[in-house]
Amino acid sequence: MDISQLTLGEIEQIERRAGLGIRAMQDPEQPMGKMMRAIALVVMRRTDPAAKWEDTERMGLEEVTALMGGAEPDPTSGRPPNGSP
């Protein structure tokens, strides 16, 4: 996912939900579960404004990656290849 495609409001929502700044996506030492869920929620809400945080809880990495339109994540870290969102 190209974060430049996010609105400032979406970035703020992601940061608030994840408890991390958006740049933490590139830090392999940061936990990614909440960040990935927050991004998934923002993307889901573009087509379904009624989407809820709970809707992201059971999503797998493959589903989140497809939703975000990116390459397969690194299986050891859950991060997109080369640290790019």
Protein Blocks (a to p, Z undefined) as FASTA:
>chain_A
ZZklpcfklmmmmmmmnopafklmmmmkbcfklmmmmmmmmmmmmmmmkbcfklmmmpcf
klmmmmnopacddfklopaehhiZZ
